[in-house]
Amino acid sequence: MGLAPGVRLLGPYASSGLHGEHFLAERGDGQVVHLSRLLHLVVSEVDGRRSGTEVADRVSARFGRQLTPDGVEYLVEHKLGPAGLIAPVGAVAPPPTAQPLLALRLRRTLLPARPTGWVADLLAPLYHPPVVAVLLGSFVAVEIAVFRSGRVLPALGQVLVMPGALVAVLGLLLLSGLFHECGHAAACAYSGARPGKIGVGLYLVVPAFYTDVTAAYQLNRTGRLRTDLGGLYFNTIVVLGLAVSYLVVPTPALLVAILLVNLEMLQQLLPIVRLDGYFILSDLIGIPDLFGRIGPVLSSLLPGRPTHPRAAQLRPHAAADEDAAQEDHDRHDGRCHEQENELLPVQLDLVEALVLNLLRHN
């Protein structure tokens, strides 16, 4: 009995807006599995050498309740194996793969994980607080100067009739998009996690860059929010660079690029699609699978309908600060479908491992 190839335990989901303790594990195919504390303990004790009895004894000691070898076998056979976390014995069905609403499709790698990490480490010092304060202050000053100058709209009119200028603006926006992704990666590295690859995919019908920052789920709320906002922060740096370039070479294309980068930043803040605004809102309230809970919550509000189990998991104050979360739990933990008193060997059929596509493409 051993782990499936590529399985990696991400640990607890910090500052959760859900009741109970919750953990995450990443499969080799990039899918992230949402685990209860009991399932997490079982996975963490499976190493390919221990017997079911040894795993049961070690889990019981850590869990504080007796788990029998039969209980371990049940969890492996009916929960962890089908979820793709435990290596299968014999022919089995492939593990489920989540297809969430509005997910990025047809992903292709532009920069693999290792060079992305090098770039992130190089740019991470931009997140030192004094640097952030100077750059954001400069961004505000530039925004005021540019949009009060009255030159932006005339510049847009000029660029629209200049094919060469349009191509230049498009190129600048592509570079801005790539730098935006570097911002997510650098924020992830600065916060203490390792970013994955940078790539491109199809979002709805529009090509879009993305950064794999799944490792950010290991961070506390502050680290996750820094990662979420990192792309927008790097967009402000792009605006500063364009403004300085305009002072040197006052071409209308640069002013139009500033305008479009601003519009891109506003678009990224929309929480109704899986852009930066979705992840910012999700991490603010501590619910990583936000779209997946909208239906259960709405159905629970209908008169005469019982509260859906997924809605019942939500804490009354999901956006409580981290100090309050630490008082509520022994540790900053993530999510789970059952409270601890339900995770008894006689109730193992209630234990559920939900496979969630938590791959963050910001």
Buried (B, 14 or more C-beta within 10 A) or exposed (E): BEBBEEBBBBBBBBBBBBBBBBBBBBBEEBBBBBBBBBBBBBBBBBEEEBEBEBBBBBBBEBBEEEBBBEBBBBBBBBBBBBBBBBBBEEEEEEBBEBEBEEBBEEBEEBBEBEEBBEBBBEBBEBBEEEEBEEBBEBBEEBBEEBBEEEBBEEBBEBBEEBEEBBEBBEEBBEEBBBBBBBBBBBBBBBBEBBBBBBBBBEBEEEEBBBBBBBBBBBBBBEBBBBBBBBBBBBBBBBBBBBBEBBEEEEBBBBBBBBBBBBEBBEEBBEBEBBBBBBBBBBBBBBBBBBBBBEEBEEBBEEEEEEBBEBBBBBBEEBBBEBEEBBEBBEEBBBBBBBBBEBBBBEEBEEBBBBBBBBBBBB
